[in-house]
Amino acid sequence: MRTDTVIIRTPEGIEFSLALAGPFSRMLAFLLDLAVISAAGTAIGYVILALRLISQDAAEAVGAVLYFAVSLLYGILTEWLWRGQTIGKRLVGLRVVDAGGLRLRAAQIVIRNLMRFIDLLPGIYLVGGASVVLNSKHQRLGDIAAGTIVIQAGELKRPDTNQLLGQKFNSLVAYPHLCARLRQWIPPDVAHLALEAVLRRDEIDPASRLGLFKDFAAYLKELVRFPEDATELLSDEQYVRNVLAILFQSSPVETSRARPRSQVDRAR
């Protein structure tokens, strides 16, 4: 059955829904990426003109290799560096993610981009376009082979959570590079689901609440691993709260004066 959303269940048992990218938005992103590749092709053309002064055959061979490399590496490098986004996808607001809720792997990115040459057949993206239209998850053949889907990439909204999360010492902010990585890697739906769990904690049975925050903490720790000295004294719920403070609070407590002296020394 066709649907505009997909339910993802992580290995930790956390479920969240993602809005799938439709055929038209995907095609628009592809056309934008094609314009970028064409611009790179124009630059390659100047290289070929220079090489023709030396050898016509060498110029054509180098041009073919360069254009093939640009067409292939463009998608692989941008999707890896920007977590599933090319320039076209960023402009349209789309993102490639793992279909099972896991972190997108380099092998998946390579496979889906290699398969693009089949999806392009017979030259007008007919195979890939038909697959996107007919597939229940709007997957082209490259997505099916790589185990990926393309979703609408929503931005994290920043509600006023100061009263909810408080201004207590947050041991995680001692590692800004890991905090930045966390902001990059966490799916927005997971962040909002965790926030909803904190908002409704008093409505949840105590035993169920412990299990829920244990699952959230396990998922978040797998996503980005902070040093043990920053997490060893935190309960699962407090760990989740600290992560949410990093994601949603505009100015979490980050001063070294708020840290125990031993942690300041280790951070140096």
N, C-alpha and C positions, 0 to 999 in steps of 0.2 A: 504493500500500500504506500502511496506517495505521501510525503509529509514535508513541511517546511522546517521542521525541527528534528533533532535526533537526541535521544536520551543516552548519555554516556555513563557507564558504571565503571569506576576505577577498581583496581585490584584490592583496594582497601574497603570496598563496599560503598563508596560515596557516589551518589547519583546526581547528575545535573544535566540540564538541557542546553543545547546549542542551536542557534538559528543557522540553518544551512544557506549557503550562497546559491542563488538561482542561476539558470543558464544565461540570462541577459547580463547580470552583473559580472559573471565570469568572463563572458565574451568581451565586455567593455574593458576589464582588467587586461585581458590578452591583447586587445588592440593597442592599449597604452604601452604595454611591454614591447609589442612589435614595433611601435614607433621608436622606443629607446634603442632596440636592436638595429633598426634601420639607420638611426643616427650614428651608431657605432660602425655600421656597414659603410656609411659615407666616409668616415675617417679611414677605414680600411682601403677604400677606393683611392685615396691620396697616396697610401703606401704602395699600392699596386702600380699607380702611374709612375712613381719614382723607380720601381723595380723594372718596369718595362724598358727603361733606358739601358738596363743591363741585359735582361733576357725576357722575352715575351712568355716563354713556357714557364720559367721560374716565377714570374709575376702571377700568372694564372694559378699555379699550384699553391703558392703562398697565400694568395687571396682566398682560395677555396678552404684551405686549412684554417685560416684566421676567422673566416665568417662562421665556419662550423663550430670552432672553439667558442666564439663569442655567443652564438645561439645557445649552445649547451651550458657553458659555464655561467652565463648571466643568471639563469634560473637557479642553478645549484648554489652559487655563492650568495645571491641575495636572499634566498629562502633560508639558508643556514644562518647567515649573519643577522637577519631581521626576523628570526623565529617564524618562518613560514610565509613571509611576505616578500614580494617583488615590488618594484616601484609602482607598477600598475595596481597591484593588490592594495598597497598602502593608500593610494589615491582613491580607490573605490571603497576601501574599508573591509577588505577580505583577508583571511588568514588560512594557511594550510595547517591542520592539526592531525595528530594520530587518531584514527577512527575508534580506538579503544580507550582513549583518555590518558594514554601514556605520553611521555615526553617525545617529541618529534626527533627521530634519529637521522643521522647523516645518510645512512643507507636508503632510507625511505625517500629522502629528497633526491638522491641520485637516480633511484629507480623511476620515480614519477617523471623526472625530466628526460630520462632516456626514452621512456615510453611515449613522450610527446611526439616523436617523429612518426609513430604509428597512429596516434590520435589525429595527426594533421592530414592523414590520407583521406581522399586522394588529392590533397593540396588545398582544400578549403575548410579544413577541420571538420569534415563530415563525420568521420568515425567517432572522434571525441565528442562532438556536439550531440550526435545521436545518443551516445552513451549517457551524457549528462541529462538529456531530456527524459530518457526512458528509465534510468536508474532511480531507485527510491531515495537514495541519498545524494543524488546529483553528482555521482562520481564518473569521471572519464576513465578510460582503461588504465591510465597511469596511476590514478588514485586507487583503483581496485587492486592492481598489482602491488602497490606500495603499502596498502592498508591505511590510506589517508582520506580525509574529507576536507572540503573548503567551507569555512563558516564566515558569517558576518562578524567582524572583529569589533566588539563593543569596547568602549573605554570605561575604566573604573570610575564610577561616580564617587565623589567624596562627601558623604554625609557628615553632619556634625557629630562626631563620636567621642569628643573629649570627655563628656560626663560618663559615657558608657565604658570607655577603655581607660579613662583616668590619665593622670600625668605621672604615674609611678616610674621608677627606674626600669628601663628596658635594656637588658643585657645584649640583645641582638644588634642594636644600633652601633655597638662598638666595632662592627664589621661592615662599613658602608658599601664595599664592593659586593658583598653577599646580599645586602639589602637591595641594591640595584638589580642584581641578578634575579632576586625573588620577584620584584616588581615586573620584570620582563617575562618571566616564565609562567607565573601563575595565571590560569584561565580566569577571566573576570567572573564567570558564573560560579566558580568554586569559591572565590573571595566573597562574593555576596551571599553564598549559601552558608559559609562559615560565620559571616556577620549576623545572618538571620538566626543561626544557632545560639550565638551569644545573646542576641536580643530576646530570645524566647527560652532561655535556659531555665527560668523558674517554672515554665509550663511543662517541662520534661521530667519524667520520672528519674529520680537520682541515679538508679542503676543504668538506665538507658542513656542518661546524660554523660556518665563516665565513659561508656562505650562509644558514644558519638564523638566526643572530643578526643578520645584515643585514636579513632580512625582519622579524624581531621589532622591531628598532630603527626601521625605516621605518614600521611600523604604529603604534608608540607615538608617534613624532614627529608623525605625521599626527593622532593623537588629541588630543594637547596639545602645542603648540609652545613650547618654552622658548627664551629668548634665545640667540643664537649664542655669546656669550661663556661660556655655561654648558655648551655641548656640543661646541665645536669641537675640543677636545683629547681627547675621549673616543672610544675604539674602540666599535664596535657592541655588542660583548659587555659592555663596562664601562657603556655607556649603559643596557643592559637591567638589569644588576646594580643600578645606581643607582635605576632605577625600582622594581625589586623591593624595595629597601631602604625606599623611601618607602611602599610598599604593605604590607609585612609586618613590618618592624622596629618595635618599640614606641617606640624613642627613637633615631632616626638622628641622626648628628652634625649639629647645626644651629647651633652657636655661631659667631659671627662671627670668633672667634679662630682657627678652623680654616680660614678663607678667606684667600686671598692678599689683601693690602692693596688691590690694584687693584680686585678684585671688591667689596670692602667699600665702596670709594668710589663705584663705579658703582651699587651697590644703593641708595645714598643719593640 
